[in-house]
Amino acid sequence: MITYVLLTVIPMWLLGYVSYRQYTKSIEEQIGEYMPRFLVQANANIKKHMDELSSLPELLFNSDDMIAILRRDSYRSRADLNRDQFEMNSYLARTYLNGNNPDVIGVFLLSKNRLFQSTKLSYSGLDWHQAFTSYGQDLKLRTNVKVILPREIGLRFIDNVPYVLIMKQIEDVDNRKNLGTMFIAVRLSFISTVLRDFEKSDKADLWLMNRSGEIIYHTDPKKIGTFDDKIGEYPILNGSFRERGEDGPRLVSVNESEDLGWVLVHSVPLEELTERADFVRRVTVMVFVGVVVASILIFALFSLRVTRPLKRLSRLMKHVEMGQFNVDLQVQSKDEIGALANSFNSMVATIRELIQRNYHIEIRQKEAELYALQSQINPHFMYNTLETISMAVEEGEKEAVVEMVTLLGRMLRFSVGNKSKFVTIAQEVQHVRDYLTIQKFRFEDRLAFDIAYALEADGESLYTPKFVLQPIVENAIKYGLEARKGLELHIAVGEEFGARSGKRDLVFRVRDNGPGIPAERLEELERTIREDALAGRDSGFGLSNVNARIVMLHGPDYGVQLHSIHGIGTEVAIRIPVTTASEIERSGHGEERNAREETRNGNDSHLDSG
């Protein structure tokens, strides 16, 4: 009887416990998988609706009369101004407030110190005539759209109706002049419409907030406009995770809209998801608690049969914890212990295989990161170069355009046709010389440069990571000419003894007579360029990109160094090891040879065709 009870009750208890755990886990996993997909779709619907609202300012171009009003710079009398305001306000009311979009509750148009407006609800908290400085024609949005939250501008509608402002500048397509800035106040009721098919729950919360935690929409209207202080503690912004709430553990699902920068969050208590499973668990515990107490002694006697191999397994597992994977648990029995030993041996073998596999994966990932960092340079220099050529075409400088296009072709062949991470020093210097020549066309006497060599070896026999000079030169021109009428650039290529590396290094030095960098800003910039180069930044991007690629290729002893005196100038030093073709082959970058040969062949064919 004891054996019968032992062989039936205990397995049933284990089965019930495992079933409960698996059932609750499956519920949590299903909700955790389903909810983010719903949030993704909901965010997509919100984005689609916001895109539709963002296109509303274009309706203004349907009326030539309204565009003519915006183009007027002055008035002979106050009556003429009042007439234009009346006509524009009437047009705004007909087109936007009485149109097909009921979510629009107000339209404001700032143009040349004039305010045109039409609203469904009365408002307060903002003097629009003081808003010209921050939101008038000086705001360089161009054709981009910006979403403004109530906290940012202080505008309040009656009854505190929740809303957002869609801001877009009106640009005259005929003469490329800025005609004004339009603000469209949109009621957030459309979010409730987007989420109307969502599964309702009294204990579940659903809200929409920005990255700062300001709640834009909440199922509890009282929380709209407050802040979610826990957003900084979220482990992820796309997916599901557990959170300890005031009412116990909660399942939180989040999805971030990359376009709008908004985060949609759904939170529900776990106990509500597993309510039925908890009832089954309580009943099961009450039924089996007596059986477990009665059979525990017999189970202890039975366990003696497996104690010895388990101790051996425990000792081997400690070896595995110490990183020693060359172990083998020899158990000849075919019972559960034998199966456990086989599983353990199989697990150790799998771990060894995974270690090798992950090693190769990390190598490939490093190669991919290097290529991504290098690829970030191309759009940046293409934009600036094409802008320079465009200006020359507008000024009718045909010969200059021909030469600049020729230089651009060679630069494109260098940047697009060459997929290698390394190029010769001569190629890198020639590329930046072409770039500076094009900039010379643009800035004429405002820009002067010279390039000096001080190398013991030929520039064709030494190699450098690609695109290390051009980003530095671009930064020097950008910030130098903003503060100086004229800029002088001195580029030196030489060899120096490296204090960190303990051997001779190759050093590029780019020195300018620009405005220099204040000490506090210089310290901040030096810290910034050593952060992750893939993080989005507007300032110091070229410096951090170059530094990150050099560190990834050659180690922390090399990279970018800054020296600057405020009001006098700045010098950027790029330090890399002296690298030859044979050293590139030995370092595992053998595939660079084909790319370099393709670049040389492409340059030769380009010269022949010319």
ZAVO-905993 format. One record per residue: x, y, z of N, C-alpha, C, O, CB in turn. Coordinates in steps of 0.2 Angstrom, whole numbers, plus 5000, padded with zeros to 4 digits. Glycine has a CB too. Example, Ala and Ser with C-alpha at 12.3 -4.5 7.8 and 13.67 -1.06 7.14 Angstrom:
REM residues 2
506649725039506249785039506649845039507149835042505749785045506449895035506849955036506450005039506750065040507049975029
***
This chain:
REM residues 610
500449945000500050005000500450065000500350114996499550005006501050065004501450125004501750134998501850194995501950115010502050084995502350084988501850114983501950154979502650024986501250094983500650114979500550184979500550224974500050074980500450204986500350274987500950324985500850374982500250294995501550294986502150334984502250344976502450394974502750294986502050284973502050294965501450324962501550334956502150224963500950344966500350374962500350444965500250494961499750334964500350454972500150524974500750574973500550624970500050514982501350554974501950594972501950614965501950674964502550564975501950574960501950594953501350634952501350684948501950534949500750624955500150664953500250734956500050784953499550634956500550734962500750804965501250844961501150904960501050794972501750804959502250844954501850864948502050914945502850794953501450824945501150834939500650894940500650944936500750784936500350904946499850954947500251024948500051074945499450944953500851014951501251074952501551104946501551164944501851064958501851054942502151074936501651104931501751154928502451014932501051074931500451094927500251164929500151204924499851044927500251174935500051244938500551294935500451344933499951244945501251274937501751324935501751334927501851394925502451294937501651284923501651294916501051334914501151374909501751224913500451314917499851354915499951424916499751464912499251324918500151444922500251514924500751544920500651604917500351524931501251504918501851534914501551544907501751594904502451494915501251494905500951504898500451564897500451594892500651444896500051574902499651634902500051694902499851744898499151634908500551704906500951764906501251774900501351824897501451754912501551714897501951724891501451744885501651784881502251654889500851714885500351724880500151804880500151834875499751684880500051824886499851894886500451934885500351994882499551914894501051914887501651954886501851954879502152004877502251924890501651904875501751904868501251944864501351974859501851834865500651934866500051964862500052034863499852074859499351924864500152054870500052124871500452174867500252224865500052144879501152164867501552204863501452204856501452264853502352184864501152154853500952154846500352204845500252234840500752084843499852204850499352244850499552314850499352364847498852234855500052324855500252394856500652424850500552484848500752394862500952374846501352394840500752424835500852474832501752334837500252384834499752404830499352464832499252504828499252344829499252474838498952534841499452594840499152644838498852524848500052584841500552644839500552654832500552714830501252624842500452604828500452614821499852654819499852704814500552554817499252644822498652674820498752744823498452794819498052644824499052754829499052824831499552864826499452924825499352824838500152834824500552864820500252884813500352934810501152824818499852834811499452854804498952914805498952954801499052784802498652914811498152964812498553034813498353084810497752954818499153034816499553094817499853114810499853174809500153084822500053064806500253084799499653124795499853174792500453024795499053094796498553124792498453204795498253244791497853084793498453204802498453274804498953324802498853384801498353274812499553294802500153334800500153354793500453404791500853284800499753324789499653344782499053404781499053434776499453294777498753414787498253474786498453534784498153574781497853474793499053564787499353624784499353634777499353694774499953644788499453584773499453584766498853614763498853634757499653524763498253604766497653624764497653704762497253734758497053614768498153744766498153814765498353834758498153884755498653844770498753784754498953804748498353794742498453804736499553754746497753774745497253764740496953834738496553834734496653714743497053884742496753944741497353994740497754014744496453974748497354024733497854074731497754134735498254174737497754084724497154154737497054214741497354214748497654264750496254224742497354154751497654144758498354154757498754184761497454084761498654124752499354124751499554204750500154224752499654084745499154234746499354304744499354344751499754394752498854334740498854334756498854364762499454354766499754394769498254344766499754294766500354274770500954304767501454314770500454194770500954324760501554354757501554424758502054454757501454334749501054454760501054534762501554544767501454514773500354554763501954594766502454614772502154674776502354684781503054634769501754714773501554774776500854794774500554774769502054834775500554844777499854864776499854944776500254974780499354834781499454974772499355044772498955074778499055124780499055064765498455024780498055044785497854984790497954934788497355084782497555004795497354954800496754914797496654854799497154984807496354944793495754914790495954854785495654804785495354964786496554874782496754814777496954754781496854694779497354844773497354764787497554714791496954674794496954614794497954734797496454714796495854684799495454644794495254584795495354734802495454664788495154624782495454564781495154514780495054674776496154564781496554504780496454454785496354394784497254514779496454484792496354434797495654404797495554344799496454474804495154444795494454414795494454354789494154304790493954464793494654374784494654324778495054264780494854204779494954354772495654264783496054214785495754174790495654104790496754234787495454204795495154174801494554134798494354074801494854214806494154164794493554124791493754064787493454014787493154174786494354074783494554014779494753954784494653894783495154034775495153974790495353924794494753894797494753824798495753954800494253924799493653894802493353844797493153794799493153944804493253874791492853824786493353764784493053714784492753864779493953774784494353714781494553664787494553604785495053744778494653694793494953644798494453634803494353574805495553684801494053684806493653664811492953634809492653594812493453734815492753654803492153634800492253574795491753564791491653684797492853554795493053504790492853434792492353424796493753504788493253384789493053314790493453284796493353224798493253274784493753324800494153304806493853334812494053384814494953314805493453294816493153324822493653334828493453364833492553284824494253304827494753304833495053374833495353394838495253254832495053414828495353484828494953534832494353544830495453504820495253564837494853604841495153684840494853724843494853584848495653684837495953754836496453754831496853714830496153784843496553814827497053824822497353894823496953944824496753814815498053904824498353964825498853974819499253924818498653964832498954024817499454044811499854104813499554154813499054044804500454094814500954154815501254174809501554124806501454144821501254234807501554254800501654324801501254374801501054244794502354344800502554414800502254454805501954504803502454434793502254434811502054474817501254484817500954534819502354544817500954434813500254434813499954364816500354314815499954444806499354364819499054304822498454294819497954344819499054314830498354244815497654214813497454154817497854114818497754204805496854154819496654104823495954084822495554124820496854114830495754024824495054004824494953944829495353894827494753984817494553944834494553884839493853874840493353914839494853904845493753804842493053784844492953804851492353814854492953714843493453804855493453814862493853874864494353894861493653754866493653904870494053964872494653934875494653884878493554004877495153984875495853954878496154014882495854074882496253934873496653994886496954044890497654024892497853964890496654064897498054064895498754044897499354054892499854034894498753964898499154084887499754104882499554164878499054174875499854044877500054204878500054264874500354254867500954254867500354334877499954244862500254224855500754274853501254264849499754214850500654344854501054394852501754384855502254414852500754464853501854354860502554344863502854274861503354254863502454344871502454234857502654174855503054174848503354124846502054124854503154234845503454244839504254224839504554194835503354314836504554244845505254234846505354154846505854134843505454264852504954114850505054044850504754004845505053954843504854024857504254024842503853984837503754014831503253994827503253954840504054074830503954114823504354084818504554024817504054184824504454134813504854114807505554094808505854064804504854174802505854114814506554094816506654024817507254004817506754134821506153984819506253914820506353874814505853874810505553884824506853844813507053814807506853744806507253694806507853814806506153734806505853674805505853654798505853594796505153664808505853694793505753684786505153644785504553674788506353644783505153594782504453554781504353504786503853464785504453524774504753494791504653444796504053464801503853524801505253434801503853414804503253434809503453414816503853364817502653384807503253454821503453454828502853444832502353484831503853504830502753404837502253394841502353424848502853404851502053314842501953474850502053514856501553484861500953484860502053584855501753474867501353454873501153514876501453564876501653404877500553514880500253574883500753604888500853664889499653554887501153554892501653584897502153624894502453674897501953524900502353614887502953654884502653724882503153764882503153614878502053734881501853804878501353834883501353894882501553794872501053804888500653834893499953844890499553884894500953894895499753824884499053844882498553794885498653734886499053834874498053824888497553784891496853804888496653864887497553794899496453744886495753754884495253754889495453724895495653704878494653774888494153774893494053694896494053654891493553804891493953684902493853624905494453574904494453514905493253584902495053604903495653564903495653514898495853454899495853544910495353524892495253474887495953444885496353484883494853494881496153384885496753354884496853364876496453344872496853284886497453384874497653404867498353394866498753394871497353464865498553404860499253414858499253464852498753464848499653344855499853494851499853544846500353514840500853494842500153614848500153524834500553504828500753564825500353604823500053454823501453574825501753634823502053624816502453574816502253664828501953664811502353654805502353724801501953764801501953604800502953734798503053794795502753794788502753744785503853814795502453854786502253854779502753894775502953944776501553904779502953854770503453874765503253894758502853854755504053824765503353954756503153974749503553934744504153944743503254044748503253884740503553844736503853884730504253864726503153794733503553944728503753984722504454014724504854014719503254034721504454054729505154084731505554064737505954094739504954164732505354004739505653964745505754014751506254014754506353944742505254054752505254094758504754064763504254034762505054164757504954074770504454054775503954104776504054164777504954044782503354074775502754124776502454124783502054174785502154094771502654074787502354074794502354004797502653964794501654104794502054004803502053934807501353924809501053964812502553944813501153864807500453844809500453794815500853754815500053814803499953814819499853764825499153734825498653774825499953804832499053674825498453644825498353604831498753554833498353594819497853624835497653594842497253534841496653544838497353644847497453474843497053414841496853384848497253364852497453364837496253374849495953334854496153264855496153234849495153344855496353234860496653174861496053114861496253054863497053164867495453134860494953084860495053034854494752974855494253114859495453044849495553004844495952944846495952884844495953034838496352944852496752894855496252844857496352784857497252914860495652864861495152824863494852784858494652724858494652864867494752814852494452784846494952724844494752674842494352834841495552744843496052694841496052634846496152574843496752724841495952644852495952584857495352564859495252524864496352614863494752574855494152554857494052474857493552454861493652584853494452444853494352374853494752334858494752274858494552344846495052374862495552344867495152304872494552324874496052394870495352244875495052214880495052254886495552274889495352144881494452264889494352304895494452264901494252204901493652334895494652294906494752264913494752324918495152374917495452224913494452314924494452364929495052374932495252434934493952344934495552324932496152334936496752344931497252364933496252264940496652344925497152354920497152434918496652464918497052314913497752454917497852524915498252524909498652484907498352564921498052584905498352594898498452664897498052704898497852564892499052684896499252754895499752764890500152714888499452784902499752824887500252844882500652904885500352954888499952864876501352904884501752954887502352964883502452924878502052934894502753024884503353034880503953004884503852974889503453104879504553014881505152974884505253014891505652974895505752984879505053064892505153104898504653074904504753094910505153174898504153034902503653014907503053054907502653034911504053004913502953104903502353144904501853104900501853084895502453214900501253094904500753054902500253104897500053154899500353024908500253074891499853114886499053084886498653124886500153104879499053024887498352994888498352934893498852904894498152964881497752934897497752874902497052854902496552894901498052904909496952794904496252774905495952804911495352804911496252694906496352824915496052864921496252944919496752964919496452844928495752974917495853044915496153094920496453144918495153074913496153074926496453114931497253114931497553164933496253094938497553064928498253054927498553084921499153094920498452984927498053114916498353144910498653214912498453254916497753164905499253224910499753284912500153264917500653304919499253334913500153214921500553194926501153154923501253154917500253154932501653134928502253104925502253034928502153014934502853144927502552984924502652914926503452914928503852914924502552864920503552914935504252924937504652854936505252854937504252934945504252804934504652734934504852724927505152674926504152684936504752774922504952754915505752744915505952704911504752814911506152774919506852764919507052704922507652674920507152824923506552664925506752594928506452544923506652484925506452594935506152564918505952504913506552474910506952504907505452534908506552404911507152374907507152374900507652374897507152294910506552374897506452384890505852424888505452444892506352314887505852454882505352494879504952464874504552494871505652564877505152404872504752364867504752294870505252254869505052364860504152274872504052204875503652204882503352254883504752174876503752144885503352144892503852124897504352094896502852084891503752144903504152124909503752134915503152154915504752174910503952104921503652104927503852164931504352194930503752044931503352194935503452244939503152244946502552214946503252314935503452264951503152254958502752324959503052374960503752254963502052314959501652364960501352364967501552324971501052364955500952424969500652424975500152364977500052344982500352494976499852344972499352284972499652224971499352174969498752294968500352214971500652154969501052154962501052204959500152094970501352094960501652094954501152104948500552084948501952024953501452144943501052164937501452144931502052144931500852244938501052134926501352124919501252184915500752204914500952064916501852214914501852274910502152264903502652234902502352324914501752284898501852284891501952354888501552394889501352244887502552364885502652434882502852424875503152374873503252464886502752484871502952484864503152564863502752604864502452454859503752574860503952644859503852654852504152614847504652654861503552714850503452734843504152774841504252824844502852774842504552744837505152784835505052854832505452894832505652734831504452854828504352914824504152974829504353024828503852904819503652954833503353004837503753014844503653064847502652994839504152964846504452964852503952954858504152974864504853034853503452924857502952914862502952834864503152794860502252924860502752824871502752754873502052734875501752774880503352744879501852684873501152654874501252594879501652554878500752634868500952604885501052554891500352524893499852554893501352594897500352454894499852424897500052384903500552344903499552374891499652394909499852364915499252324918498752354918500152414920499352264920498852224923499152184928499652154927498452174917498752174934499052124939499052054937498552034933498552134946499552024939499651954937499151904940498851854937500351924939498851924946498351884950497751884946497351834946498251914957497551934942496951934938497051894932496551864930496852004936497651884929497751834924497751764926497551724922498451854921497951754932497951684935497451664940497551624944498751664937496951704940496451694945496151624945496051594951495851744944495951594940495751524940496251474941496151424945495451504933496851484939497451444941497551444948497751394951498051454937497451504952497651504959497051464963497251434968497651574961496451464960495951424964496151344963496051314968495251434960496351324957496551254956497151244961497151184964496651244949497551284962498151274966497951264973498251214976498651334965497551304976497351304983497051234984497151204989496851354985496551214979496251144980496751094980496651044984495651134975497251094976497751044975498151034981498250984983498151054969498351094984498751094990498451064996498651024999498951164992497751074997497351055002497350975001497350935006496651085002497250944995497150874994497750834996497750784999496850864987498350864993498950824994499450845000499950805000499350844987499250885004499750905009499750845014500350835017499450965013499250815015499250755020499650695017500050665021498550735022499550685011499950635007500650645008501050595009499650625000500850705006501550725006501850705013502450685014501650795004501550735018501850725025501950645027502450625030501350755030501450605025501450535026501950495023502250455025500750505025502150525017502550485012503350505013503750485009502350485005503450565016504150595016504650555018505250545016504150665020504550515024505050465026505250415022505750395021504750435033504650385018504850335014505250355008505650325005504150295011505050415006505450445000506150465002506550454998505050514998506250475008506950485011507350425010507950425008506950515018507050365012507350305011507550285004508050255002506950245014507050295000507150284993507650324990508050304985506450294989507750384992508250434989508950404991509450434987508150504992509050364996509750344997510050304991510650304990509750295003509650274987509850234981510150284976510550264972509250204978509950344976510250394971510750444974510950484970509650424967510850444980511350494983512050494981512250544979511350484991512250434980512950424978513150464971513550504970513250354978512750434966512850474959512650544959512950584955512450434954512250564963512050634964512650674967512750734964511450644968512950644972513550684974514150694969514450744969513850644981514250634965514750644960514550694955514950734953514750574956513850694953513650744949513750814952513850864948512850734947513650824958513750894961514450914961514550974960513450884969514950864962515650884962515750904955516150954954516050824964515550874950515750884943515350954941515650994937515450834938514750964943514451034942514851094945514851144942513751034944515151084950515651134953516251144949516451204948515851114960516451094946517051104941516751144935517151184932517351034939516151124933515851164927515751234929515951284925515251134925515551254935515451324937516151354937516151414936515151324944516751324938517351354938517651364931518151384930517851314942517251344926517451344919517851284916518051294911517851404918517851234920518151174918517651124914517251094918518551134923517651124908517051094904517351024901516950984898516851134898517951004903518150934901518050884906518550854909518950944899517450874907517150824913516750774909516450794904516850864919516650724913516250664910515950624916516350594919516550624905515350624917514950584922514850514919514350504915514350624925515250464922515150394920514650364925514750344930515850364920514050354922513550314926513250264921512950274916512950364928513250194923513050144919512350124919512050094915513450084921512050144925511350134925510850164920511050214917511050144932510350124919509850154914509250184917508750194913509650094909509250194923508650234927508750304926509050334921508650214934508350344930508350414930509050444931509150494928507850444935509450414935510050444936510550434930510850484928510450404942510450384927510850374920510550424915511050454912510750304918509950434915509650484910509950554912510150594908508950484910509950564919510250634921510950644919511150694917510150644928511350584920512050594918512150604911512550644909512450524920511750564907511750574899511650654898511950684893511350524896511050674901510950744900511450794902511550844898510250764903511750774907512350824910512850824905513150874903512550804917513050764903513650754898513450794891513850824888513750684896512850784889512650814883512650894884512750934879511950794881512350914890512350984891513051014891513151074888512051004898513550984894514251004894514551014887514851064885514750964899514350964883514650964876514351014872514651054868514450894873513651034874513351084870513651154872513651194868512551084872513751164879514051224881514751234877514851294875514151224889515151184877515751194873515651214866516051254864516151124874515151184863515051204856514751274856514951314851514551154853514351294860514051364860514651414862514651464859513551364865515151394866515651444867516051454861516151514859516151414872516151404857516551414850516151454846516351494842516751344848515451434845515051474841514951544842514951584838514351434841514851564849514751624851515451664849515351724848514651634858516051634850516651664848516651694841516851754840517251624849516451654837516351674830515851724828515951764824516251614825515251714832514751764831514951834834514851884830514151744835515351834839515651904841516051934836516051994835515951894848516451894833516951914828516551954822516652004820517451864825516051914820515551944815515252004817515152054813515051884812515052004823514652064825515152124826514952184824514352054832515752114827516252164828516352194820516352254819516852144831516352144816516452174809515852214806515952264803516552114804515252184808514652224806514652294809514452344806514052184808514852304816514852364819515352414816515152474815514952354827515952384814516352424810516152454804516252514802517052394809515752404800515552434794514952484795514852524791515252374790514552474800514052524801514252584803514052644801513552494807514852594807515152654809515452694803515352754802515652644814515752654799516052684792515452704788515552764785516452634789514952664787514452684783514052754785513752784781513952634782514052764791513752834794514052894791513752944791513752834801514652884788515052944786514752974779514653034778515752934785514552924775514352934768513852984767513953034763514252874764513252974770512653024769512853094771512653144768512053004773513353104776513453164779513953204774513753264772513853164785514453174771514853214766514553224760514653274756515553184765514053174758513753184751513253244752513253284747513253124750512953254757512453314758512853374757512653424753512053314764513453384761513753444760514053454753514053514751514353444766514353404750514653414744514153434738514253474734515053344742513553394738513053414733512753484734512553514730512453364734512753504741512553574742513053624739512753674736512453584749513653614739514153654736514053664729514153714726514853634738514053604726513953604718513253634716513253674711513853524716512753624720512153664719512253734719511953774715511553644724512553764724512753834724513153864718512953914715513053854730513553824716513953844710513553844703513653884699514553794709513153794703512653794697512253854697512153884692512253724697511953874703511553934703511953994701511654044698511253944710512553994702512954054701513254054694513554104692513554064706513054004690513253994683514053984682514253994677513154054680514353954687515053944686515153874683515253824687515453944693515153864676515153804673515753764674515853704675515053814666516353804673517053764673517153744681517353684682517553814672516953784685516953754692516553694694516753654697516753814697515953694691515453644692515753574689515753524692514753654688516053584683516353524679516953494684516953434685516653544672517353544686517953514691517653484697517953434699518353574692517153524700516853494706516553424705516653384709516353544709516153414700515853354698516453294697516353244699515453354692516953314694517553274693517753244700517953184701518053304689517853294704518153284711517653234715517853194718518353344715517053254714516453214717516453144715516353094719515753254716516553134708516553064706517153024709517052974711516653064698517753054710518253024713518153014720518352954723518953064712517853054723517653044730517152984731517152944736517353114734516652984727516152934727516452864726516252814729515552944722516952864721517252804719517652774726517652714727517752804713517952824729518252804735517852784741517952734744518652864738517252814742516852804747516352744746516252704750516452864749516052744740515552694738515852634735515652574737515052724734516352644731516652584727517152544731517152484730516952604721517452574737517852534741517552514747517352554751518552584742517452444748517152424754517652404759517352374765516752364752518252414759518752394764518752444769518452504769519452394760518952424775519052464781519752504781519752544785518952424787520152474777520852504777520952534770520752504765521452464779521352594769521552624763522252644764522452654770521052674761522652664759523252684759523252764762522752794761523652684753523752784765523752854767523752904761523352954762524452864771524052884756523952924750523252934748523052984746524352904744522852874748522152884746521752924751521352964749521852804745521852914757521452954762521653024762521153064762521652924769522253044761522453114760522153144753521953204753523253124760522253104748521953124742521153144742520953184739522053074736520853094746520153104747519953174751519553204749519853044751520353184756520153244760520453304756520153364756520553244767520953294751521153354747520653374742520453434741521853334743520253314739519753334735519153364738518853414736519453264732519053344744518453374748518653454750518153494749518353334755519253464752519453534753519453574747519253634747520153534756519653544741519553584735518853604733518753664731519853544729518453554734517653574733517453634738517153674736517253514734517653624744517453674749517853744747517553794749517653654756518353744744518753804742518353834737518353904737519453784740518053804732517553834727517053864731516753924729517253784723516753844736516153864740516353934744516053984743515853814744516853924748517053984752517554024749517754084752517253954759517954014744518454054740518954074745519254034748518054114737519054144746519554164750519454154758519954164761519654234749518954134760518754124767519154064769519254054775518054124768519354014765519653954767520353944763520353954757519153894765520753924767521453914765521753844768521553834774521953974766522053804765522353744768522953724765523153744759521753684767523353684769523953654766524053584769523853574775524553694767524353534766524453464768525153454768525453464762524053414764525453434773526153414774526353344776525953324780526553464779526853314772527053244774527653244778528153294776527053204767527753204782528353194786528453124788528553104793528453234793528453074782528453004783529152974780529353004775527852974779529352924784529952894782529852844776530252844771530252854787529252814776529052774771528552804766528352864767528652714774528452774760527952794755527252794757527052744761528052764748526852844755526152844757525752794754525252774757525852914755526052754749525652704746525752634750525452584749525852694739526252634754526452574758526152564765526252514768527152564758525952624767525652624774524852634774524652664769525952674778524552604778523752604778523452634784523752634790523552524777522852654783522552684789521752664788521552654783522552764788521352664794520652654793520352714789520552764789520352654800519852694785519552734780519152784784518852774789519052694775519152844781518752904783518952924790518452934794517952884783519552934791519752964798519853044797519853074802520352934800520053064791520253134791519653184789519553234792520753144785519153154784518653204782518153224787517953284788518253164777517953184792517453204797517753254802517453304804517253144802518453254803518753304807518853374803518753424806519553284809518953364797519053424793518353454792518253524792519353414786517853414791517153444791516953484797516753544797516653384790517153454803516953494809517353554810517053604812517153444815517953554808518453614808518153674803518053734805519153604806517853654797517653704793516953734795516753794795517553674786516553684798515853704800515853754806515553804805515453644802516253734811516253784817516753834816516653894819516453744823517253834812517753884811517453944807517554004809518353864807517053924801516853974797516154014800515954064798516653954790515853974805515354004809515554064813515154114814514953954813516154064815516454114820516954154817517154204820516654084826517254144811517754174808517654194801517254154797518454134808517854254799517754274792518254224787518054214781517954344791518854204790519254164786519554114790519654114797519854214783519654054787519953994791520553964787520553954781519353944792521053954791521653914789521653844792521653834798522253954790521753794787521853724790522553704788522753714782521253684786522853674793523453644792523453564793523253544799524053674796523553524789523553454790524253424789524553434784523053414784524453384794525153364794525053284795524653264799525553394800525453244791525453174792526253154794526653164790525253134785526353124799526953104802526953044806526453024808527353164805527553034809527652974813527953004820528453044820528152924810527652984825527853004832527952944837527652894836527453054835528352954842528352904847527752904852527552954854529052904851527452844853526852844857526952824864527252774865526352794854526752864868526852854876526452794878526752754882526652914880525852784875525452724877525752664874525752614877524752744876525852664867525952604864526752584865526852524864525852614856527152634866527852614867528252604861528752574861527952554871527952634855528252624849528052684844527652724846528152554845528352684838528252734834527552734831527352674829528752744828527152784831526452784829526352834823526752874822525952804834525852824819525652864813525152914816524652894819525352824807525352984815524853034818524653084812525053104809525253074823524053094812523753144808523553204812523253194818523053124804523753264811523653324815523253374810523453394805524253354818522653394812522253444809522153504813521853504819521553414807522453554811522553614815522153674812522253684806523253634817521753714815521453774812521553834817521753824823520653754811521353894814521353954818520653974820520554034819521754004814520253924821519553944822519453974829519953994832519153884822518853974832518654004838518953964844518953994850517954014839519153904843519353864849518753844853518153854851519853904853518953804858518453774862518553794870519153784872518453694862518053814873518153834880518353764884518153714882517453864883518653774890518953724894518353674896518453614896519353744900517853704898517253654901516953614895516853554896516753704904516853654889516653614883517153564881516953514878516453664878517753584881518253534879518253474883518353414880518953564879518253474890518153414894517553374893517653314892518153444901516953414892516353374890516453334883516253284883515753424890516753374878516853344872517253284872517153234868517053394867517853284876518253224876517953164879518053114877518953244880517453184884517153124887516653094882516453034882516753144893516353144878515753124874516053074868515753024866515453184871516653094865516853054859517052984861517152944857517453094856517152974867517352904869516652864871516752804873517752904875516152894871515452854872515352814865515652814860514952894874514752774865514552734860514452784854513952824854513952694861514752764848514752804842514052794839513852844835515252794837513652744840513052734837512452764840511952774837512852654837512552804846512052834849511952904846512452934843512252854857511252924845511152984841511353044844511153064850510352984840511753084841512053144843512053194837512153174832512753144847511953264839512053314834512753344834513053364829511553364834513053344840513753374841514253324842514153274846513653424847514853334839515353284840515353224837515653174839515453274847514853214832514753144829515353124826515553064826514153154824515653164821516253144817516753124822517153074821516453194813516953164827517453144832517353074835517853034835517553194837516753064838516653004841516652944836516852884838515953004845516352954830516352904825517052874824517252814824516052924819517552924822518252914821518552874826518852824826518652974819518452904832518752874838518552804840518952754841518652914844517852794839517652724840517852674835518052614837516852724840517952694829518152644824518952624825519152574824518152664817519352674827520052664828520152624834520552574834520452734829519752634840519752594846519552524844519952474847519352624851519052514840518852444839519352404834519452344835518152444835519752444830520252404826520852404829521252344828520352454820521152454833521752444836521852444843522452444846522152504833521352454847521352454854521352524857521352574854521952424857521252534864521152594868521752634868521752694870520952584875522352614866522952654866522952704860523352744860523552614865522552694855522452734849521852774849521352754852522652694843521752824845521152864844521252934843521752954840520652854850520752974845520753044844520953084850520653064855520053064841521353134849521553184855521353254853521453274847522253174857521153294858520953364856521353404860521553394866520253374858521653464857521953514860521753584857521653594851522753514858521453624862521153684860521253744865521353734871520453674859521353804862521453864866520853914864520853924858522153894865520453924868519853964867520054034864520454074867519353974873519854054858519954114854520554114850520654154846520054164860520954054850521554044846521453994841521654004835522154034850521253934842521153884838521153814841521153804847521753884833521053764837521053694839521453644835521553654829520253674838521753594838522153544835521853474837521753464842522853554836521653434832521453364833521953324830522153324824520753354829522253274835522753224833522353154833522053134837523253224838522553124827522253054826522853004826523253014822521853054819522852964831523452924832523252854830522752824833523752924839523652814826523552744824524252714824524752754823523152744817524252644824524852614823525152614816524752624811524852544826525752614815526052604808525852544805526152494808526852624808525452544800525152474798525352464790525252514786524452474798525652404789525852394782525352334779524852314783526552364781525352324773524952274770524952204773524452174774525052264762525652184775525752114778525452114785525152064787526452104778525452174788525152174795524352164795524052134799525352234799524052194790523352184789523152114787522652094790523152234783523552084783523452014782523451974788523051924790523951984777524051984792524051944798523551954804523451914808524751954801523252014804522752034809522052004807521652014811522752104809522051974802521351944800520951984795520351964795520951934806521252034792520852074787521052064780521152104776520952154789521151994779521451974772520951994767521152004761521551904772520352004768519852024763519952094760519652114755519152014765520352134764520452204762520852204755520752254752520852234767521252154754521652154748521252164742521352204737522152094747520752124741520352124735519952194734519952224729519752074735519752224740519452284740519852344738519752394734519052304747520552334740521052384738521152384731521252434728521652384743521252324728521452314721520852344717520952374712521552244720520252334719519652354715519652434715519552464710518952334718519852464721519852534721520452564717520352614713520052564728521052534717521552554712521352544705521452594701522252514713521052484703520852474696520352524694520352554688520552404695519852534699519352584697519552654696519352694692518852584703520052674700520352744699520752744693520752794689520852754705521152694691521452694684521052694678521152734674521952624684520452654679519952664673519652734673519552754667519452604674519552764679519252834679519752884675519552924671519152854686520352874677520852914674520952904666521052954662521552914677520952844664520952824657520352854653520452884648520952754656519752844656519152874653519252954652518952984647518552854656519552984657519553054657520053074652520253134651519853084664
***
